Amino acid sequence: MQGFIPGSVLGMILLFLCLFFKIIKPDNVKSVSVVLSKNMAVFFIPAGVGLMVYAEILSKSLFTILAAIAVSTVLTIVTVALIQDNFEKRRAKGGTK
């Protein structure tokens, strides 16, 4: 299988790059971002339906899924903690404010 990146991920990357390089001003996307943030629950409906449709298949792999969730959660917490610690050490040295 060739590399596939979902359109939503590509869109977020492009939006980030455009905001980072000041091609788009944050004020231009503020109104849309507020609407999307307020209606975030709508975006979880397809995932919830998918869980109901594939409940039998998911139940067969429940242990594997829970193990993957647990490991990824721990890795995320550790990564964020290390990055935060690094930033706090830099700030204490007077590097960045």
DSSP file (Angstrom, degrees, kcal/mol; ACC not computed):
  #  RESIDUE AA STRUCTURE BP1 BP2  ACC     N-H-->O    O-->H-N    N-H-->O    O-->H-N    TCO  KAPPA ALPHA  PHI   PSI    X-CA   Y-CA   Z-CA
    1    1 A M              0   0    0      0, 0.0     3,-0.1     0, 0.0     2,-0.1   0.000 360.0 360.0 360.0 131.8    0.0    0.0    0.0
    2    2 A Q        -     0   0    0      1,-0.2     2,-0.1     0, 0.0     0, 0.0  -0.347 360.0 -72.4 -77.9 163.4    1.3    3.4   -0.9
    3    3 A G        -     0   0    0     -2,-0.1     2,-0.5     1,-0.0    -1,-0.2  -0.338  53.8-172.9 -59.8 128.4    1.5    6.2    1.5
    4    4 A F        -     0   0    0     -3,-0.1    -1,-0.0    -2,-0.1     0, 0.0  -0.989  10.4-174.4-128.1 124.8   -2.0    7.6    2.2
    5    5 A I        -     0   0    0     -2,-0.5     5,-0.1     4,-0.0    -2,-0.0  -0.981  31.5-117.8-117.9 123.2   -2.7   10.7    4.2
    6    6 A P     >  -     0   0    0      0, 0.0     4,-2.3     0, 0.0     3,-0.4  -0.203  21.2-119.1 -58.6 148.9   -6.3   11.5    4.9
    7    7 A G  H  > S+     0   0    0      1,-0.2     4,-2.6     2,-0.2     5,-0.2   0.839 112.6  57.3 -58.4 -36.2   -7.6   14.8    3.5
    8    8 A S  H  > S+     0   0    0      2,-0.2     4,-1.9     1,-0.2    -1,-0.2   0.884 108.1  47.0 -65.3 -36.8   -8.5   16.1    6.9
    9    9 A V  H  > S+     0   0    0     -3,-0.4     4,-2.4     2,-0.2    -2,-0.2   0.922 112.3  49.4 -69.9 -44.0   -4.9   15.6    8.1
   10   10 A L  H  X S+     0   0    0     -4,-2.3     4,-2.8     1,-0.2    -2,-0.2   0.908 110.1  52.3 -59.2 -41.7   -3.6   17.3    4.9
   11   11 A G  H  X S+     0   0    0     -4,-2.6     4,-2.6     1,-0.2    -1,-0.2   0.904 109.4  48.2 -62.2 -42.1   -6.0   20.2    5.5
   12   12 A M  H  X S+     0   0    0     -4,-1.9     4,-2.6     2,-0.2    -1,-0.2   0.892 112.1  49.7 -66.4 -38.8   -4.8   20.7    9.0
   13   13 A I  H  X S+     0   0    0     -4,-2.4     4,-2.7     2,-0.2    -2,-0.2   0.936 112.8  46.7 -64.2 -45.8   -1.2   20.6    8.0
   14   14 A L  H  X S+     0   0    0     -4,-2.8     4,-2.6     2,-0.2    -2,-0.2   0.905 112.7  49.6 -63.3 -41.3   -1.8   23.1    5.2
   15   15 A L  H  X S+     0   0    0     -4,-2.6     4,-2.5     2,-0.2     5,-0.2   0.928 111.4  49.5 -62.6 -44.6   -3.8   25.4    7.6
   16   16 A F  H  X S+     0   0    0     -4,-2.6     4,-3.1     1,-0.2    -2,-0.2   0.940 112.5  47.0 -58.4 -48.2   -1.0   25.2   10.1
   17   17 A L  H  X S+     0   0    0     -4,-2.7     4,-2.7     1,-0.2     6,-0.3   0.904 111.9  50.3 -62.9 -41.2    1.6   26.1    7.5
   18   18 A C  H  <>S+     0   0    0     -4,-2.6     5,-2.5     1,-0.2     6,-1.6   0.892 115.2  43.1 -65.0 -38.6   -0.5   28.9    6.2
   19   19 A L  H ><5S+     0   0    0     -4,-2.5     3,-1.0     3,-0.2    -2,-0.2   0.900 114.1  51.3 -71.4 -40.2   -0.9   30.3    9.7
   20   20 A F  H 3<5S+     0   0    0     -4,-3.1    -2,-0.2     1,-0.3    -3,-0.2   0.913 114.9  41.0 -63.4 -44.4    2.7   29.8   10.6
   21   21 A F  T 3<5S-     0   0    0     -4,-2.7    -1,-0.3    -5,-0.2    -2,-0.2   0.299 113.5-118.4 -89.6  10.4    4.1   31.5    7.6
   22   22 A K  T < 5S+     0   0    0     -3,-1.0    -3,-0.2     2,-0.2    -4,-0.1   0.792  75.3 131.0  59.4  32.6    1.4   34.3    7.9
   23   23 A I  S   <S+     0   0    0     -5,-2.5     2,-0.4    -6,-0.3    -4,-0.2   0.843  77.4  35.2 -76.2 -36.8   -0.2   33.5    4.5
   24   24 A I  S    S-     0   0    0     -6,-1.6    -1,-0.2    -9,-0.2    -2,-0.2  -0.952  87.0-132.2-116.3 137.1   -3.5   33.5    6.3
   25   25 A K    >>  -     0   0    0     -2,-0.4     3,-1.6     1,-0.1     4,-0.6  -0.695  17.9-126.2 -86.9 141.0   -4.4   35.8    9.2
   26   26 A P  H >> S+     0   0    0      0, 0.0     3,-1.1     0, 0.0     4,-0.9   0.829 109.0  62.8 -55.3 -33.2   -6.0   34.2   12.2
   27   27 A D  H 3> S+     0   0    0      1,-0.2     4,-0.5     2,-0.2     3,-0.2   0.802  95.2  61.5 -63.1 -27.3   -8.8   36.7   12.1
   28   28 A N  H <4 S+     0   0    0     -3,-1.6    -1,-0.2     1,-0.2     4,-0.2   0.752 114.9  31.5 -70.8 -23.6   -9.8   35.3    8.6
   29   29 A V  H <X S+     0   0    0     -3,-1.1     4,-2.4    -4,-0.6    -1,-0.2   0.394  93.6  94.7-112.8   0.9  -10.5   31.8   10.1
   30   30 A K  H  X S+     0   0    0     -4,-0.9     4,-2.2     1,-0.2     5,-0.2   0.922  84.1  49.2 -61.7 -46.7  -11.7   32.8   13.6
   31   31 A S  H  X S+     0   0    0     -4,-0.5     4,-1.8     1,-0.2    -1,-0.2   0.900 114.0  45.9 -63.4 -40.4  -15.4   32.8   12.8
   32   32 A V  H  > S+     0   0    0      1,-0.2     4,-2.5     2,-0.2    -1,-0.2   0.905 111.7  51.7 -67.9 -41.0  -15.3   29.4   11.1
   33   33 A S  H  X S+     0   0    0     -4,-2.4     4,-2.3     1,-0.2    -2,-0.2   0.868 108.2  51.9 -65.8 -35.0  -13.2   27.9   13.9
   34   34 A V  H  X S+     0   0    0     -4,-2.2     4,-2.2     2,-0.2    -1,-0.2   0.930 110.9  47.5 -65.5 -44.8  -15.6   29.2   16.5
   35   35 A V  H  X S+     0   0    0     -4,-1.8     4,-1.4     1,-0.2    -2,-0.2   0.929 113.9  47.2 -62.1 -46.0  -18.6   27.5   14.7
   36   36 A L  H  < S+     0   0    0     -4,-2.5    -1,-0.2     1,-0.2    -2,-0.2   0.893 112.1  50.3 -64.0 -39.5  -16.7   24.2   14.3
   37   37 A S  H >< S+     0   0    0     -4,-2.3     3,-1.1     1,-0.2    -1,-0.2   0.888 109.7  50.0 -66.5 -39.0  -15.6   24.2   18.0
   38   38 A K  H 3< S+     0   0    0     -4,-2.2     3,-0.2     1,-0.2    -1,-0.2   0.771 116.4  42.1 -70.9 -24.9  -19.2   24.9   19.2
   39   39 A N  T >< S+     0   0    0     -4,-1.4     3,-1.3    -5,-0.2     4,-0.5  -0.011  74.3 125.2-110.1  28.3  -20.5   22.0   17.1
   40   40 A M  G X   +     0   0    0     -3,-1.1     3,-1.3     1,-0.3     4,-0.4   0.802  62.2  69.0 -59.0 -32.1  -17.7   19.5   17.7
   41   41 A A  G >  S+     0   0    0      1,-0.3     3,-1.4    -3,-0.2     4,-0.5   0.823  88.7  64.8 -59.5 -31.5  -20.2   16.8   18.9
   42   42 A V  G X  S+     0   0    0     -3,-1.3     3,-1.0     1,-0.3    -1,-0.3   0.838  94.9  59.4 -60.8 -32.7  -21.5   16.5   15.4
   43   43 A F  G <  S+     0   0    0     -3,-1.3     4,-0.4    -4,-0.5    -1,-0.3   0.643  98.7  58.4 -74.2 -13.2  -18.1   15.2   14.2
   44   44 A F  G <> S+     0   0    0     -3,-1.4     4,-2.2    -4,-0.4    -1,-0.2   0.565  83.4  83.7 -91.0  -9.1  -18.3   12.3   16.7
   45   45 A I  H <> S+     0   0    0     -3,-1.0     4,-2.5    -4,-0.5     5,-0.2   0.935  88.9  49.4 -61.6 -48.6  -21.5   10.8   15.3
   46   46 A P  H  > S+     0   0    0      0, 0.0     4,-2.3     0, 0.0    -1,-0.2   0.898 112.0  49.5 -59.8 -37.9  -19.9    8.8   12.4
   47   47 A A  H  > S+     0   0    0     -4,-0.4     4,-2.0     2,-0.2    -2,-0.2   0.911 111.1  49.4 -65.9 -40.9  -17.4    7.3   14.9
   48   48 A G  H  X S+     0   0    0     -4,-2.2     4,-1.8     2,-0.2    -1,-0.2   0.900 111.2  48.9 -64.4 -41.0  -20.2    6.4   17.3
   49   49 A V  H  X S+     0   0    0     -4,-2.5     4,-2.7     1,-0.2    -1,-0.2   0.907 109.4  53.2 -64.6 -41.2  -22.2    4.7   14.4
   50   50 A G  H  X S+     0   0    0     -4,-2.3     4,-2.3    -5,-0.2    -2,-0.2   0.889 106.7  52.5 -61.0 -39.3  -19.1    2.9   13.3
   51   51 A L  H  < S+     0   0    0     -4,-2.0    -1,-0.2     1,-0.2    -2,-0.2   0.897 111.9  45.8 -62.8 -40.0  -18.6    1.5   16.9
   52   52 A M  H >< S+     0   0    0     -4,-1.8     3,-1.0     1,-0.2     4,-0.2   0.907 113.3  48.9 -69.9 -40.9  -22.2    0.3   16.9
   53   53 A V  H 3< S+     0   0    0     -4,-2.7     3,-0.3     1,-0.2    -2,-0.2   0.896 121.2  34.4 -66.1 -40.1  -22.0   -1.3   13.4
   54   54 A Y  T 3X S+     0   0    0     -4,-2.3     4,-2.7    -5,-0.2    -1,-0.2   0.046  79.7 120.7-104.5  25.5  -18.7   -3.1   14.2
   55   55 A A  H <> S+     0   0    0     -3,-1.0     4,-2.3     1,-0.2    -1,-0.2   0.872  74.9  51.8 -57.9 -40.1  -19.4   -3.9   17.8
   56   56 A E  H  > S+     0   0    0     -3,-0.3     4,-1.1    -4,-0.2    -1,-0.2   0.927 112.6  44.1 -65.4 -44.7  -19.1   -7.7   17.3
   57   57 A I  H  > S+     0   0    0      1,-0.2     4,-0.8     2,-0.2     3,-0.4   0.913 114.2  50.7 -66.2 -42.0  -15.7   -7.4   15.5
   58   58 A L  H >< S+     0   0    0     -4,-2.7     3,-0.7     1,-0.2    -1,-0.2   0.870 104.2  57.9 -64.2 -36.4  -14.4   -4.9   18.1
   59   59 A S  H >< S+     0   0    0     -4,-2.3     3,-0.9     1,-0.2     4,-0.2   0.814 101.0  57.0 -65.8 -28.5  -15.4   -7.2   21.0
   60   60 A K  H 3< S+     0   0    0     -4,-1.1    -1,-0.2    -3,-0.4    -2,-0.2   0.787 116.1  35.5 -70.8 -26.8  -13.2   -9.9   19.6
   61   61 A S  T <X S+     0   0    0     -4,-0.8     4,-2.4    -3,-0.7    -1,-0.2   0.052  81.2 121.5-112.3  23.7  -10.2   -7.6   19.7
   62   62 A L  H <> S+     0   0    0     -3,-0.9     4,-2.8     1,-0.2     5,-0.2   0.889  73.4  49.7 -58.6 -44.6  -11.1   -5.8   22.9
   63   63 A F  H  > S+     0   0    0     -4,-0.2     4,-2.5     1,-0.2    -1,-0.2   0.924 112.5  47.6 -62.4 -44.2   -8.0   -6.7   24.8
   64   64 A T  H  > S+     0   0    0      2,-0.2     4,-2.3     1,-0.2    -1,-0.2   0.909 113.3  48.3 -62.7 -42.8   -5.7   -5.6   22.0
   65   65 A I  H  X S+     0   0    0     -4,-2.4     4,-2.4     2,-0.2    -2,-0.2   0.930 112.9  47.2 -64.2 -46.2   -7.6   -2.4   21.5
   66   66 A L  H  X S+     0   0    0     -4,-2.8     4,-2.5    -5,-0.2    -2,-0.2   0.879 111.5  51.4 -64.6 -37.5   -7.5   -1.6   25.3
   67   67 A A  H  X S+     0   0    0     -4,-2.5     4,-2.7    -5,-0.2     5,-0.2   0.919 110.6  48.6 -64.6 -43.0   -3.8   -2.4   25.5
   68   68 A A  H  X S+     0   0    0     -4,-2.3     4,-2.4     1,-0.2     5,-0.2   0.897 112.2  48.9 -63.8 -40.2   -3.0   -0.1   22.5
   69   69 A I  H  X S+     0   0    0     -4,-2.4     4,-2.2     2,-0.2    -2,-0.2   0.924 112.7  47.7 -64.7 -44.1   -5.0    2.7   24.1
   70   70 A A  H  X S+     0   0    0     -4,-2.5     4,-2.3     2,-0.2    -2,-0.2   0.934 114.2  45.7 -63.4 -47.1   -3.2    2.2   27.5
   71   71 A V  H  X S+     0   0    0     -4,-2.7     4,-2.5     1,-0.2     5,-0.2   0.928 114.4  47.4 -64.2 -45.2    0.3    2.1   25.9
   72   72 A S  H  X S+     0   0    0     -4,-2.4     4,-2.1    -5,-0.2    -1,-0.2   0.861 111.2  52.2 -66.8 -34.0   -0.4    5.1   23.7
   73   73 A T  H  X S+     0   0    0     -4,-2.2     4,-2.5    -5,-0.2    -1,-0.2   0.935 111.1  46.3 -65.4 -45.9   -1.9    7.1   26.6
   74   74 A V  H  X S+     0   0    0     -4,-2.3     4,-2.6     1,-0.2     5,-0.2   0.921 113.0  49.9 -62.7 -44.2    1.2    6.4   28.8
   75   75 A L  H  X S+     0   0    0     -4,-2.5     4,-2.5     1,-0.2    -1,-0.2   0.890 111.1  49.5 -61.9 -39.3    3.5    7.3   26.0
   76   76 A T  H  X S+     0   0    0     -4,-2.1     4,-2.6     2,-0.2     5,-0.2   0.929 111.8  47.7 -65.6 -45.3    1.7   10.6   25.3
   77   77 A I  H  X S+     0   0    0     -4,-2.5     4,-2.4     1,-0.2    -2,-0.2   0.924 113.9  47.2 -62.2 -44.5    1.7   11.6   29.0
   78   78 A V  H  X S+     0   0    0     -4,-2.6     4,-2.5     2,-0.2    -1,-0.2   0.919 112.8  49.3 -63.8 -43.8    5.4   10.8   29.3
   79   79 A T  H  X S+     0   0    0     -4,-2.5     4,-2.3    -5,-0.2     5,-0.2   0.932 112.7  46.3 -61.9 -47.1    6.3   12.7   26.1
   80   80 A V  H  X S+     0   0    0     -4,-2.6     4,-2.7     1,-0.2    -1,-0.2   0.900 112.2  52.0 -63.4 -40.1    4.3   15.8   27.2
   81   81 A A  H  X S+     0   0    0     -4,-2.4     4,-2.5    -5,-0.2    -2,-0.2   0.916 110.7  47.3 -63.1 -43.1    5.9   15.6   30.7
   82   82 A L  H  X S+     0   0    0     -4,-2.5     4,-2.2     2,-0.2    -2,-0.2   0.904 113.8  47.1 -65.9 -41.2    9.4   15.5   29.2
   83   83 A I  H  X S+     0   0    0     -4,-2.3     4,-2.4     2,-0.2    -2,-0.2   0.927 113.2  48.5 -65.7 -44.5    8.7   18.3   26.8
   84   84 A Q  H  X S+     0   0    0     -4,-2.7     4,-2.5     1,-0.2    -2,-0.2   0.908 111.0  50.8 -62.3 -41.7    7.2   20.5   29.6
   85   85 A D  H  X S+     0   0    0     -4,-2.5     4,-2.3     2,-0.2    -1,-0.2   0.906 109.7  50.9 -61.1 -42.5   10.1   19.7   31.9
   86   86 A N  H  X S+     0   0    0     -4,-2.2     4,-2.1     2,-0.2    -2,-0.2   0.922 111.1  47.7 -61.1 -45.5   12.5   20.8   29.1
   87   87 A F  H  X S+     0   0    0     -4,-2.4     4,-2.4     1,-0.2    -2,-0.2   0.898 111.3  50.6 -63.6 -40.8   10.6   24.1   28.6
   88   88 A E  H  X S+     0   0    0     -4,-2.5     4,-2.2     1,-0.2    -1,-0.2   0.877 109.3  50.7 -67.4 -36.7   10.5   24.8   32.3
   89   89 A K  H  X S+     0   0    0     -4,-2.3     4,-1.6     2,-0.2    -1,-0.2   0.901 111.0  49.4 -65.3 -40.2   14.3   24.2   32.6
   90   90 A R  H  X>S+     0   0    0     -4,-2.1     5,-2.7     1,-0.2     4,-0.6   0.922 111.6  48.4 -62.3 -44.4   14.9   26.6   29.7
   91   91 A R  H ><5S+     0   0    0     -4,-2.4     3,-1.0     1,-0.2    -2,-0.2   0.893 108.4  54.1 -65.1 -39.0   12.7   29.2   31.3
   92   92 A A  H 3<5S+     0   0    0     -4,-2.2    -1,-0.2     1,-0.3    -2,-0.2   0.847 106.9  51.9 -64.3 -33.3   14.4   28.9   34.6
   93   93 A K  H 3<5S-     0   0    0     -4,-1.6    -1,-0.3    -5,-0.1    -2,-0.2   0.615 120.8-111.2 -75.9 -12.0   17.8   29.5   32.9
   94   94 A G  T <<5S+     0   0    0     -3,-1.0    -3,-0.2    -4,-0.6    -2,-0.1   0.640  79.5 128.6  91.3  15.2   16.3   32.6   31.4
   95   95 A G  S   <S+     0   0    0     -5,-2.7     2,-0.3     1,-0.2    -4,-0.2   0.972  71.9   9.4 -70.9 -56.5   16.3   31.2   27.8
   96   96 A T              0   0    0     -9,-0.2    -2,-0.2    -6,-0.2    -1,-0.2  -0.928 360.0 360.0-128.4 152.2   12.8   31.9   26.7
   97   97 A K              0   0    0     -2,-0.3    -1,-0.1    -3,-0.1    -2,-0.0   0.365 360.0 360.0-119.9 360.0    9.9   33.9   28.2
